[in-house]
């Protein structure tokens, strides 16, 4: 299986030096491409990203477009 394009975003806490506290809801990392990737490599990429950022909740949205072979 092949993923034709993807957009991965890591949302989390970021330290605010002025307020001296963590603030939530910040975009920490964004990875996207319309070049495509093999599904096995994509899953490995998601796994590495999750491990690097202590990911505990993942949301996935999938759109499958049917090909017309006329």
CHARMM internal coordinates of N, CA and C (Angstrom, degrees):
IC EDIT
DIST 1 N 1 CA 1.4439
DIST 1 CA 1 C 1.5240
ANGL 1 N 1 CA 1 C 108.39
DIST 1 C 2 N 1.3249
ANGL 1 CA 1 C 2 N 116.53
DIHE 1 N 1 CA 1 C 2 N 152.80
DIST 2 N 2 CA 1.4481
ANGL 1 C 2 N 2 CA 123.10
DIHE 1 CA 1 C 2 N 2 CA -172.83
DIST 2 CA 2 C 1.5332
ANGL 2 N 2 CA 2 C 109.54
DIHE 1 C 2 N 2 CA 2 C -133.00
DIST 2 C 3 N 1.3202
ANGL 2 CA 2 C 3 N 117.12
DIHE 2 N 2 CA 2 C 3 N 133.84
DIST 3 N 3 CA 1.4588
ANGL 2 C 3 N 3 CA 123.25
DIHE 2 CA 2 C 3 N 3 CA 175.66
DIST 3 CA 3 C 1.5263
ANGL 3 N 3 CA 3 C 106.74
DIHE 2 C 3 N 3 CA 3 C -97.44
DIST 3 C 4 N 1.3335
ANGL 3 CA 3 C 4 N 117.77
DIHE 3 N 3 CA 3 C 4 N 117.02
DIST 4 N 4 CA 1.4639
ANGL 3 C 4 N 4 CA 120.71
DIHE 3 CA 3 C 4 N 4 CA -173.84
DIST 4 CA 4 C 1.5284
ANGL 4 N 4 CA 4 C 113.21
DIHE 3 C 4 N 4 CA 4 C -77.07
DIST 4 C 5 N 1.3267
ANGL 4 CA 4 C 5 N 117.96
DIHE 4 N 4 CA 4 C 5 N -30.07
DIST 5 N 5 CA 1.4661
ANGL 4 C 5 N 5 CA 121.30
DIHE 4 CA 4 C 5 N 5 CA 173.95
DIST 5 CA 5 C 1.5225
ANGL 5 N 5 CA 5 C 108.68
DIHE 4 C 5 N 5 CA 5 C -157.79
DIST 5 C 6 N 1.3179
ANGL 5 CA 5 C 6 N 115.59
DIHE 5 N 5 CA 5 C 6 N 155.40
DIST 6 N 6 CA 1.4651
ANGL 5 C 6 N 6 CA 119.63
DIHE 5 CA 5 C 6 N 6 CA -178.93
DIST 6 CA 6 C 1.5183
ANGL 6 N 6 CA 6 C 110.78
DIHE 5 C 6 N 6 CA 6 C -149.02
DIST 6 C 7 N 1.3182
ANGL 6 CA 6 C 7 N 114.83
DIHE 6 N 6 CA 6 C 7 N 159.59
DIST 7 N 7 CA 1.4629
ANGL 6 C 7 N 7 CA 122.96
DIHE 6 CA 6 C 7 N 7 CA 177.83
DIST 7 CA 7 C 1.5238
ANGL 7 N 7 CA 7 C 106.44
DIHE 6 C 7 N 7 CA 7 C -145.99
DIST 7 C 8 N 1.3359
ANGL 7 CA 7 C 8 N 117.25
DIHE 7 N 7 CA 7 C 8 N 109.13
DIST 8 N 8 CA 1.4628
ANGL 7 C 8 N 8 CA 122.08
DIHE 7 CA 7 C 8 N 8 CA -179.42
DIST 8 CA 8 C 1.5225
ANGL 8 N 8 CA 8 C 108.78
DIHE 7 C 8 N 8 CA 8 C -112.13
DIST 8 C 9 N 1.3213
ANGL 8 CA 8 C 9 N 115.96
DIHE 8 N 8 CA 8 C 9 N 132.72
DIST 9 N 9 CA 1.4553
ANGL 8 C 9 N 9 CA 122.05
DIHE 8 CA 8 C 9 N 9 CA -178.60
DIST 9 CA 9 C 1.5224
ANGL 9 N 9 CA 9 C 108.66
DIHE 8 C 9 N 9 CA 9 C -129.19
DIST 9 C 10 N 1.3324
ANGL 9 CA 9 C 10 N 116.33
DIHE 9 N 9 CA 9 C 10 N 131.77
DIST 10 N 10 CA 1.4618
ANGL 9 C 10 N 10 CA 121.69
DIHE 9 CA 9 C 10 N 10 CA 173.38
DIST 10 CA 10 C 1.5217
ANGL 10 N 10 CA 10 C 106.70
DIHE 9 C 10 N 10 CA 10 C -104.06
DIST 10 C 11 N 1.3355
ANGL 10 CA 10 C 11 N 116.18
DIHE 10 N 10 CA 10 C 11 N 118.34
DIST 11 N 11 CA 1.4550
ANGL 10 C 11 N 11 CA 122.31
DIHE 10 CA 10 C 11 N 11 CA 179.10
DIST 11 CA 11 C 1.5223
ANGL 11 N 11 CA 11 C 107.64
DIHE 10 C 11 N 11 CA 11 C -111.25
DIST 11 C 12 N 1.3252
ANGL 11 CA 11 C 12 N 116.49
DIHE 11 N 11 CA 11 C 12 N 130.14
DIST 12 N 12 CA 1.4481
ANGL 11 C 12 N 12 CA 118.92
DIHE 11 CA 11 C 12 N 12 CA -177.74
DIST 12 CA 12 C 1.5100
ANGL 12 N 12 CA 12 C 112.94
DIHE 11 C 12 N 12 CA 12 C -162.97
DIST 12 C 13 N 1.3296
ANGL 12 CA 12 C 13 N 114.49
DIHE 12 N 12 CA 12 C 13 N -162.10
DIST 13 N 13 CA 1.4621
ANGL 12 C 13 N 13 CA 121.99
DIHE 12 CA 12 C 13 N 13 CA -178.62
DIST 13 CA 13 C 1.5133
ANGL 13 N 13 CA 13 C 111.00
DIHE 12 C 13 N 13 CA 13 C -87.03
DIST 13 C 14 N 1.3181
ANGL 13 CA 13 C 14 N 114.32
DIHE 13 N 13 CA 13 C 14 N 145.34
DIST 14 N 14 CA 1.4621
ANGL 13 C 14 N 14 CA 120.98
DIHE 13 CA 13 C 14 N 14 CA 177.58
DIST 14 CA 14 C 1.5246
ANGL 14 N 14 CA 14 C 107.76
DIHE 13 C 14 N 14 CA 14 C -133.85
DIST 14 C 15 N 1.3320
ANGL 14 CA 14 C 15 N 116.58
DIHE 14 N 14 CA 14 C 15 N 137.86
DIST 15 N 15 CA 1.4567
ANGL 14 C 15 N 15 CA 121.47
DIHE 14 CA 14 C 15 N 15 CA -178.34
DIST 15 CA 15 C 1.5296
ANGL 15 N 15 CA 15 C 110.35
DIHE 14 C 15 N 15 CA 15 C -75.77
DIST 15 C 16 N 1.3308
ANGL 15 CA 15 C 16 N 116.16
DIHE 15 N 15 CA 15 C 16 N 128.30
DIST 16 N 16 CA 1.4579
ANGL 15 C 16 N 16 CA 122.37
DIHE 15 CA 15 C 16 N 16 CA 176.22
DIST 16 CA 16 C 1.5228
ANGL 16 N 16 CA 16 C 107.34
DIHE 15 C 16 N 16 CA 16 C -103.78
DIST 16 C 17 N 1.3253
ANGL 16 CA 16 C 17 N 116.91
DIHE 16 N 16 CA 16 C 17 N 109.81
DIST 17 N 17 CA 1.4647
ANGL 16 C 17 N 17 CA 121.71
DIHE 16 CA 16 C 17 N 17 CA -176.33
DIST 17 CA 17 C 1.5292
ANGL 17 N 17 CA 17 C 112.38
DIHE 16 C 17 N 17 CA 17 C -67.19
DIST 17 C 18 N 1.3327
ANGL 17 CA 17 C 18 N 117.35
DIHE 17 N 17 CA 17 C 18 N -34.54
DIST 18 N 18 CA 1.4664
ANGL 17 C 18 N 18 CA 120.28
DIHE 17 CA 17 C 18 N 18 CA -178.88
DIST 18 CA 18 C 1.5324
ANGL 18 N 18 CA 18 C 111.29
DIHE 17 C 18 N 18 CA 18 C -66.74
DIST 18 C 19 N 1.3387
ANGL 18 CA 18 C 19 N 115.83
DIHE 18 N 18 CA 18 C 19 N -41.07
DIST 19 N 19 CA 1.4698
ANGL 18 C 19 N 19 CA 120.20
DIHE 18 CA 18 C 19 N 19 CA -179.44
DIST 19 CA 19 C 1.5237
ANGL 19 N 19 CA 19 C 112.05
DIHE 18 C 19 N 19 CA 19 C -92.36
DIST 19 C 20 N 1.3313
ANGL 19 CA 19 C 20 N 116.67
DIHE 19 N 19 CA 19 C 20 N -10.32
DIST 20 N 20 CA 1.4632
ANGL 19 C 20 N 20 CA 123.96
DIHE 19 CA 19 C 20 N 20 CA -178.25
DIST 20 CA 20 C 1.5245
ANGL 20 N 20 CA 20 C 112.26
DIHE 19 C 20 N 20 CA 20 C 52.78
DIST 20 C 21 N 1.3374
ANGL 20 CA 20 C 21 N 115.01
DIHE 20 N 20 CA 20 C 21 N 50.84
DIST 21 N 21 CA 1.4623
ANGL 20 C 21 N 21 CA 120.74
DIHE 20 CA 20 C 21 N 21 CA 175.41
DIST 21 CA 21 C 1.5302
ANGL 21 N 21 CA 21 C 109.43
DIHE 20 C 21 N 21 CA 21 C -157.94
DIST 21 C 22 N 1.3424
ANGL 21 CA 21 C 22 N 115.02
DIHE 21 N 21 CA 21 C 22 N 164.97
DIST 22 N 22 CA 1.4576
ANGL 21 C 22 N 22 CA 120.42
DIHE 21 CA 21 C 22 N 22 CA 176.34
DIST 22 CA 22 C 1.5242
ANGL 22 N 22 CA 22 C 109.57
DIHE 21 C 22 N 22 CA 22 C -82.64
DIST 22 C 23 N 1.3340
ANGL 22 CA 22 C 23 N 115.13
DIHE 22 N 22 CA 22 C 23 N 139.59
DIST 23 N 23 CA 1.4503
ANGL 22 C 23 N 23 CA 121.28
DIHE 22 CA 22 C 23 N 23 CA 174.86
DIST 23 CA 23 C 1.5215
ANGL 23 N 23 CA 23 C 108.04
DIHE 22 C 23 N 23 CA 23 C -117.43
DIST 23 C 24 N 1.3173
ANGL 23 CA 23 C 24 N 116.36
DIHE 23 N 23 CA 23 C 24 N 134.73
DIST 24 N 24 CA 1.4663
ANGL 23 C 24 N 24 CA 120.04
DIHE 23 CA 23 C 24 N 24 CA -176.57
DIST 24 CA 24 C 1.5214
ANGL 24 N 24 CA 24 C 111.35
DIHE 23 C 24 N 24 CA 24 C -95.62
DIST 24 C 25 N 1.3249
ANGL 24 CA 24 C 25 N 114.89
DIHE 24 N 24 CA 24 C 25 N 165.75
DIST 25 N 25 CA 1.4579
ANGL 24 C 25 N 25 CA 121.59
DIHE 24 CA 24 C 25 N 25 CA 176.03
DIST 25 CA 25 C 1.5131
ANGL 25 N 25 CA 25 C 115.50
DIHE 24 C 25 N 25 CA 25 C 87.20
DIST 25 C 26 N 1.3198
ANGL 25 CA 25 C 26 N 117.97
DIHE 25 N 25 CA 25 C 26 N 15.41
DIST 26 N 26 CA 1.4614
ANGL 25 C 26 N 26 CA 121.19
DIHE 25 CA 25 C 26 N 26 CA 179.80
DIST 26 CA 26 C 1.5261
ANGL 26 N 26 CA 26 C 110.82
DIHE 25 C 26 N 26 CA 26 C -91.30
DIST 26 C 27 N 1.3312
ANGL 26 CA 26 C 27 N 117.31
DIHE 26 N 26 CA 26 C 27 N 144.18
DIST 27 N 27 CA 1.4599
ANGL 26 C 27 N 27 CA 122.08
DIHE 26 CA 26 C 27 N 27 CA 173.17
DIST 27 CA 27 C 1.5191
ANGL 27 N 27 CA 27 C 107.82
DIHE 26 C 27 N 27 CA 27 C -79.01
DIST 27 C 28 N 1.3362
ANGL 27 CA 27 C 28 N 115.86
DIHE 27 N 27 CA 27 C 28 N 114.84
DIST 28 N 28 CA 1.4562
ANGL 27 C 28 N 28 CA 121.43
DIHE 27 CA 27 C 28 N 28 CA -178.87
DIST 28 CA 28 C 1.5228
ANGL 28 N 28 CA 28 C 111.71
DIHE 27 C 28 N 28 CA 28 C -91.93
DIST 28 C 29 N 1.3410
ANGL 28 CA 28 C 29 N 116.73
DIHE 28 N 28 CA 28 C 29 N -39.15
DIST 29 N 29 CA 1.4649
ANGL 28 C 29 N 29 CA 122.01
DIHE 28 CA 28 C 29 N 29 CA -178.38
DIST 29 CA 29 C 1.5242
ANGL 29 N 29 CA 29 C 108.10
DIHE 28 C 29 N 29 CA 29 C -144.10
DIST 29 C 30 N 1.3175
ANGL 29 CA 29 C 30 N 115.85
DIHE 29 N 29 CA 29 C 30 N 142.30
DIST 30 N 30 CA 1.4650
ANGL 29 C 30 N 30 CA 120.90
DIHE 29 CA 29 C 30 N 30 CA 171.40
DIST 30 CA 30 C 1.5094
ANGL 30 N 30 CA 30 C 108.18
DIHE 29 C 30 N 30 CA 30 C -137.86
DIST 30 C 31 N 1.3210
ANGL 30 CA 30 C 31 N 115.55
DIHE 30 N 30 CA 30 C 31 N 124.47
DIST 31 N 31 CA 1.4686
ANGL 30 C 31 N 31 CA 122.50
DIHE 30 CA 30 C 31 N 31 CA 177.77
DIST 31 CA 31 C 1.5235
ANGL 31 N 31 CA 31 C 107.37
DIHE 30 C 31 N 31 CA 31 C -124.57
DIST 31 C 32 N 1.3253
ANGL 31 CA 31 C 32 N 116.20
DIHE 31 N 31 CA 31 C 32 N 127.76
DIST 32 N 32 CA 1.4575
ANGL 31 C 32 N 32 CA 119.07
DIHE 31 CA 31 C 32 N 32 CA 178.88
DIST 32 CA 32 C 1.5201
ANGL 32 N 32 CA 32 C 109.69
DIHE 31 C 32 N 32 CA 32 C -147.80
DIST 32 C 33 N 1.3129
ANGL 32 CA 32 C 33 N 115.31
DIHE 32 N 32 CA 32 C 33 N 155.87
DIST 33 N 33 CA 1.4550
ANGL 32 C 33 N 33 CA 120.91
DIHE 32 CA 32 C 33 N 33 CA 177.45
DIST 33 CA 33 C 1.5190
ANGL 33 N 33 CA 33 C 109.48
DIHE 32 C 33 N 33 CA 33 C -162.18
DIST 33 C 34 N 1.3065
ANGL 33 CA 33 C 34 N 115.66
DIHE 33 N 33 CA 33 C 34 N 147.69
DIST 34 N 34 CA 1.4651
ANGL 33 C 34 N 34 CA 120.04
DIHE 33 CA 33 C 34 N 34 CA 170.92
DIST 34 CA 34 C 1.5240
ANGL 34 N 34 CA 34 C 110.41
DIHE 33 C 34 N 34 CA 34 C -112.10
DIST 34 C 35 N 1.3352
ANGL 34 CA 34 C 35 N 115.64
DIHE 34 N 34 CA 34 C 35 N 13.92
DIST 35 N 35 CA 1.4605
ANGL 34 C 35 N 35 CA 121.90
DIHE 34 CA 34 C 35 N 35 CA 177.65
DIST 35 CA 35 C 1.5265
ANGL 35 N 35 CA 35 C 112.11
DIHE 34 C 35 N 35 CA 35 C -80.76
DIST 35 C 36 N 1.3180
ANGL 35 CA 35 C 36 N 117.06
DIHE 35 N 35 CA 35 C 36 N -24.17
DIST 36 N 36 CA 1.4552
ANGL 35 C 36 N 36 CA 120.80
DIHE 35 CA 35 C 36 N 36 CA 178.57
DIST 36 CA 36 C 1.5176
ANGL 36 N 36 CA 36 C 112.94
DIHE 35 C 36 N 36 CA 36 C 89.65
DIST 36 C 37 N 1.3376
ANGL 36 CA 36 C 37 N 115.04
DIHE 36 N 36 CA 36 C 37 N 161.91
DIST 37 N 37 CA 1.4634
ANGL 36 C 37 N 37 CA 121.45
DIHE 36 CA 36 C 37 N 37 CA -176.93
DIST 37 CA 37 C 1.5308
ANGL 37 N 37 CA 37 C 108.83
DIHE 36 C 37 N 37 CA 37 C -160.53
DIST 37 C 38 N 1.3134
ANGL 37 CA 37 C 38 N 116.07
DIHE 37 N 37 CA 37 C 38 N 148.82
DIST 38 N 38 CA 1.4591
ANGL 37 C 38 N 38 CA 121.60
DIHE 37 CA 37 C 38 N 38 CA 174.99
DIST 38 CA 38 C 1.5269
ANGL 38 N 38 CA 38 C 109.13
DIHE 37 C 38 N 38 CA 38 C -65.32
DIST 38 C 39 N 1.3184
ANGL 38 CA 38 C 39 N 118.18
DIHE 38 N 38 CA 38 C 39 N 141.46
DIST 39 N 39 CA 1.4675
ANGL 38 C 39 N 39 CA 122.27
DIHE 38 CA 38 C 39 N 39 CA -174.72
DIST 39 CA 39 C 1.5326
ANGL 39 N 39 CA 39 C 112.45
DIHE 38 C 39 N 39 CA 39 C -59.35
DIST 39 C 40 N 1.3236
ANGL 39 CA 39 C 40 N 118.30
DIHE 39 N 39 CA 39 C 40 N -36.76
DIST 40 N 40 CA 1.4670
ANGL 39 C 40 N 40 CA 120.59
DIHE 39 CA 39 C 40 N 40 CA -179.83
DIST 40 CA 40 C 1.5308
ANGL 40 N 40 CA 40 C 110.81
DIHE 39 C 40 N 40 CA 40 C -66.30
DIST 40 C 41 N 1.3113
ANGL 40 CA 40 C 41 N 117.08
DIHE 40 N 40 CA 40 C 41 N -41.11
DIST 41 N 41 CA 1.4624
ANGL 40 C 41 N 41 CA 120.65
DIHE 40 CA 40 C 41 N 41 CA 177.47
DIST 41 CA 41 C 1.5260
ANGL 41 N 41 CA 41 C 110.88
DIHE 40 C 41 N 41 CA 41 C -69.32
DIST 41 C 42 N 1.3277
ANGL 41 CA 41 C 42 N 116.87
DIHE 41 N 41 CA 41 C 42 N -34.18
DIST 42 N 42 CA 1.4619
ANGL 41 C 42 N 42 CA 121.19
DIHE 41 CA 41 C 42 N 42 CA 178.14
DIST 42 CA 42 C 1.5302
ANGL 42 N 42 CA 42 C 110.83
DIHE 41 C 42 N 42 CA 42 C -65.54
DIST 42 C 43 N 1.3193
ANGL 42 CA 42 C 43 N 116.94
DIHE 42 N 42 CA 42 C 43 N -42.99
DIST 43 N 43 CA 1.4664
ANGL 42 C 43 N 43 CA 120.90
DIHE 42 CA 42 C 43 N 43 CA 178.16
DIST 43 CA 43 C 1.5260
ANGL 43 N 43 CA 43 C 110.39
DIHE 42 C 43 N 43 CA 43 C -63.93
DIST 43 C 44 N 1.3213
ANGL 43 CA 43 C 44 N 117.51
DIHE 43 N 43 CA 43 C 44 N -40.29
DIST 44 N 44 CA 1.4677
ANGL 43 C 44 N 44 CA 120.92
DIHE 43 CA 43 C 44 N 44 CA 176.78
DIST 44 CA 44 C 1.5313
ANGL 44 N 44 CA 44 C 110.83
DIHE 43 C 44 N 44 CA 44 C -63.06
DIST 44 C 45 N 1.3207
ANGL 44 CA 44 C 45 N 116.26
DIHE 44 N 44 CA 44 C 45 N -40.43
DIST 45 N 45 CA 1.4557
ANGL 44 C 45 N 45 CA 121.14
DIHE 44 CA 44 C 45 N 45 CA 178.09
DIST 45 CA 45 C 1.5323
ANGL 45 N 45 CA 45 C 110.96
DIHE 44 C 45 N 45 CA 45 C -62.94
DIST 45 C 46 N 1.3333
ANGL 45 CA 45 C 46 N 117.30
DIHE 45 N 45 CA 45 C 46 N -43.72
DIST 46 N 46 CA 1.4620
ANGL 45 C 46 N 46 CA 121.36
DIHE 45 CA 45 C 46 N 46 CA 177.23
DIST 46 CA 46 C 1.5181
ANGL 46 N 46 CA 46 C 111.21
DIHE 45 C 46 N 46 CA 46 C -63.05
DIST 46 C 47 N 1.3213
ANGL 46 CA 46 C 47 N 117.18
DIHE 46 N 46 CA 46 C 47 N -40.10
DIST 47 N 47 CA 1.4560
ANGL 46 C 47 N 47 CA 122.06
DIHE 46 CA 46 C 47 N 47 CA 179.73
DIST 47 CA 47 C 1.5310
ANGL 47 N 47 CA 47 C 111.39
DIHE 46 C 47 N 47 CA 47 C -63.48
DIST 47 C 48 N 1.3277
ANGL 47 CA 47 C 48 N 117.10
DIHE 47 N 47 CA 47 C 48 N -45.43
DIST 48 N 48 CA 1.4605
ANGL 47 C 48 N 48 CA 121.53
DIHE 47 CA 47 C 48 N 48 CA 178.35
DIST 48 CA 48 C 1.5274
ANGL 48 N 48 CA 48 C 111.27
DIHE 47 C 48 N 48 CA 48 C -63.55
DIST 48 C 49 N 1.3218
ANGL 48 CA 48 C 49 N 116.90
DIHE 48 N 48 CA 48 C 49 N -41.87
DIST 49 N 49 CA 1.4581
ANGL 48 C 49 N 49 CA 121.35
DIHE 48 CA 48 C 49 N 49 CA 179.47
DIST 49 CA 49 C 1.5284
ANGL 49 N 49 CA 49 C 110.64
DIHE 48 C 49 N 49 CA 49 C -65.11
DIST 49 C 50 N 1.3136
ANGL 49 CA 49 C 50 N 116.39
DIHE 49 N 49 CA 49 C 50 N -40.75
DIST 50 N 50 CA 1.4622
ANGL 49 C 50 N 50 CA 121.22
DIHE 49 CA 49 C 50 N 50 CA 177.68
DIST 50 CA 50 C 1.5191
ANGL 50 N 50 CA 50 C 111.32
DIHE 49 C 50 N 50 CA 50 C -63.66
DIST 50 C 51 N 1.3269
ANGL 50 CA 50 C 51 N 117.64
DIHE 50 N 50 CA 50 C 51 N -43.67
DIST 51 N 51 CA 1.4676
ANGL 50 C 51 N 51 CA 121.56
DIHE 50 CA 50 C 51 N 51 CA 178.57
DIST 51 CA 51 C 1.5315
ANGL 51 N 51 CA 51 C 111.57
DIHE 50 C 51 N 51 CA 51 C -64.28
DIST 51 C 52 N 1.3132
ANGL 51 CA 51 C 52 N 117.09
DIHE 51 N 51 CA 51 C 52 N -39.58
DIST 52 N 52 CA 1.4592
ANGL 51 C 52 N 52 CA 121.31
DIHE 51 CA 51 C 52 N 52 CA -177.00
DIST 52 CA 52 C 1.5273
ANGL 52 N 52 CA 52 C 112.61
DIHE 51 C 52 N 52 CA 52 C -69.10
DIST 52 C 53 N 1.3178
ANGL 52 CA 52 C 53 N 117.18
DIHE 52 N 52 CA 52 C 53 N -25.63
DIST 53 N 53 CA 1.4609
ANGL 52 C 53 N 53 CA 120.55
DIHE 52 CA 52 C 53 N 53 CA -175.89
DIST 53 CA 53 C 1.5226
ANGL 53 N 53 CA 53 C 112.52
DIHE 52 C 53 N 53 CA 53 C -119.89
DIST 53 C 54 N 1.3166
ANGL 53 CA 53 C 54 N 116.82
DIHE 53 N 53 CA 53 C 54 N 22.60
DIST 54 N 54 CA 1.4744
ANGL 53 C 54 N 54 CA 121.19
DIHE 53 CA 53 C 54 N 54 CA 179.21
DIST 54 CA 54 C 1.5245
ANGL 54 N 54 CA 54 C 111.48
DIHE 53 C 54 N 54 CA 54 C 50.07
DIST 54 C 55 N 1.3164
ANGL 54 CA 54 C 55 N 115.60
DIHE 54 N 54 CA 54 C 55 N 43.26
DIST 55 N 55 CA 1.4567
ANGL 54 C 55 N 55 CA 120.48
DIHE 54 CA 54 C 55 N 55 CA -178.72
DIST 55 CA 55 C 1.5204
ANGL 55 N 55 CA 55 C 111.91
DIHE 54 C 55 N 55 CA 55 C -65.31
DIST 55 C 56 N 1.3101
ANGL 55 CA 55 C 56 N 115.81
DIHE 55 N 55 CA 55 C 56 N 135.64
DIST 56 N 56 CA 1.4608
ANGL 55 C 56 N 56 CA 118.66
DIHE 55 CA 55 C 56 N 56 CA 179.67
DIST 56 CA 56 C 1.5221
ANGL 56 N 56 CA 56 C 112.04
DIHE 55 C 56 N 56 CA 56 C -130.35
DIST 56 C 57 N 1.3274
ANGL 56 CA 56 C 57 N 116.75
DIHE 56 N 56 CA 56 C 57 N -11.25
DIST 57 N 57 CA 1.4558
ANGL 56 C 57 N 57 CA 119.86
DIHE 56 CA 56 C 57 N 57 CA 179.90
DIST 57 CA 57 C 1.5213
ANGL 57 N 57 CA 57 C 108.54
DIHE 56 C 57 N 57 CA 57 C -137.04
DIST 57 C 58 N 1.3215
ANGL 57 CA 57 C 58 N 116.67
DIHE 57 N 57 CA 57 C 58 N 125.80
DIST 58 N 58 CA 1.4625
ANGL 57 C 58 N 58 CA 121.10
DIHE 57 CA 57 C 58 N 58 CA -177.79
DIST 58 CA 58 C 1.5189
ANGL 58 N 58 CA 58 C 108.46
DIHE 57 C 58 N 58 CA 58 C -124.52
DIST 58 C 59 N 1.3275
ANGL 58 CA 58 C 59 N 116.42
DIHE 58 N 58 CA 58 C 59 N 130.75
DIST 59 N 59 CA 1.4538
ANGL 58 C 59 N 59 CA 122.41
DIHE 58 CA 58 C 59 N 59 CA 174.96
DIST 59 CA 59 C 1.5209
ANGL 59 N 59 CA 59 C 108.43
DIHE 58 C 59 N 59 CA 59 C -110.44
DIST 59 C 60 N 1.3224
ANGL 59 CA 59 C 60 N 116.82
DIHE 59 N 59 CA 59 C 60 N 135.11
DIST 60 N 60 CA 1.4587
ANGL 59 C 60 N 60 CA 121.34
DIHE 59 CA 59 C 60 N 60 CA -178.58
DIST 60 CA 60 C 1.5241
ANGL 60 N 60 CA 60 C 109.53
DIHE 59 C 60 N 60 CA 60 C -127.21
DIST 60 C 61 N 1.3151
ANGL 60 CA 60 C 61 N 115.48
DIHE 60 N 60 CA 60 C 61 N 134.11
DIST 61 N 61 CA 1.4528
ANGL 60 C 61 N 61 CA 121.88
DIHE 60 CA 60 C 61 N 61 CA 173.89
DIST 61 CA 61 C 1.5287
ANGL 61 N 61 CA 61 C 107.22
DIHE 60 C 61 N 61 CA 61 C -122.38
DIST 61 C 62 N 1.3191
ANGL 61 CA 61 C 62 N 116.98
DIHE 61 N 61 CA 61 C 62 N 125.64
DIST 62 N 62 CA 1.4718
ANGL 61 C 62 N 62 CA 121.47
DIHE 61 CA 61 C 62 N 62 CA -176.50
DIST 62 CA 62 C 1.5247
ANGL 62 N 62 CA 62 C 109.39
DIHE 61 C 62 N 62 CA 62 C -121.93
DIST 62 C 63 N 1.3217
ANGL 62 CA 62 C 63 N 115.25
DIHE 62 N 62 CA 62 C 63 N 132.21
DIST 63 N 63 CA 1.4604
ANGL 62 C 63 N 63 CA 121.35
DIHE 62 CA 62 C 63 N 63 CA 173.57
DIST 63 CA 63 C 1.5234
ANGL 63 N 63 CA 63 C 106.81
DIHE 62 C 63 N 63 CA 63 C -120.84
DIST 63 C 64 N 1.3112
ANGL 63 CA 63 C 64 N 116.59
DIHE 63 N 63 CA 63 C 64 N 121.08
DIST 64 N 64 CA 1.4638
ANGL 63 C 64 N 64 CA 121.27
DIHE 63 CA 63 C 64 N 64 CA 177.95
DIST 64 CA 64 C 1.5206
ANGL 64 N 64 CA 64 C 107.95
DIHE 63 C 64 N 64 CA 64 C -108.71
DIST 64 C 65 N 1.3265
ANGL 64 CA 64 C 65 N 116.37
DIHE 64 N 64 CA 64 C 65 N 123.06
DIST 65 N 65 CA 1.4547
ANGL 64 C 65 N 65 CA 121.27
DIHE 64 CA 64 C 65 N 65 CA -179.41
DIST 65 CA 65 C 1.5295
ANGL 65 N 65 CA 65 C 108.69
DIHE 64 C 65 N 65 CA 65 C -106.21
DIST 65 C 66 N 1.3056
ANGL 65 CA 65 C 66 N 115.17
DIHE 65 N 65 CA 65 C 66 N 124.46
DIST 66 N 66 CA 1.4589
ANGL 65 C 66 N 66 CA 120.76
DIHE 65 CA 65 C 66 N 66 CA -179.51
DIST 66 CA 66 C 1.5250
ANGL 66 N 66 CA 66 C 109.73
DIHE 65 C 66 N 66 CA 66 C -74.29
DIST 66 C 67 N 1.3180
ANGL 66 CA 66 C 67 N 115.20
DIHE 66 N 66 CA 66 C 67 N 136.22
DIST 67 N 67 CA 1.4574
ANGL 66 C 67 N 67 CA 119.64
DIHE 66 CA 66 C 67 N 67 CA 176.40
DIST 67 CA 67 C 1.5206
ANGL 67 N 67 CA 67 C 109.67
DIHE 66 C 67 N 67 CA 67 C -86.79
DIST 67 C 68 N 1.3249
ANGL 67 CA 67 C 68 N 114.83
DIHE 67 N 67 CA 67 C 68 N 145.32
DIST 68 N 68 CA 1.4441
ANGL 67 C 68 N 68 CA 120.98
DIHE 67 CA 67 C 68 N 68 CA 178.66
DIST 68 CA 68 C 1.5180
ANGL 68 N 68 CA 68 C 108.08
DIHE 67 C 68 N 68 CA 68 C -107.25
DIST 68 C 69 N 1.3190
ANGL 68 CA 68 C 69 N 117.73
DIHE 68 N 68 CA 68 C 69 N 113.81
DIST 69 N 69 CA 1.4684
ANGL 68 C 69 N 69 CA 122.65
DIHE 68 CA 68 C 69 N 69 CA -176.89
DIST 69 CA 69 C 1.5206
ANGL 69 N 69 CA 69 C 110.35
DIHE 68 C 69 N 69 CA 69 C -100.47
DIST 69 C 70 N 1.3084
ANGL 69 CA 69 C 70 N 116.64
DIHE 69 N 69 CA 69 C 70 N 68.78
DIST 70 N 70 CA 1.4859
ANGL 69 C 70 N 70 CA 120.01
DIHE 69 CA 69 C 70 N 70 CA 178.79
DIST 70 CA 70 C 1.4958
ANGL 70 N 70 CA 70 C 110.93
DIHE 69 C 70 N 70 CA 70 C -84.47
END
COOR INIT
IC SEED 1 N 1 CA 1 C
IC BUILD
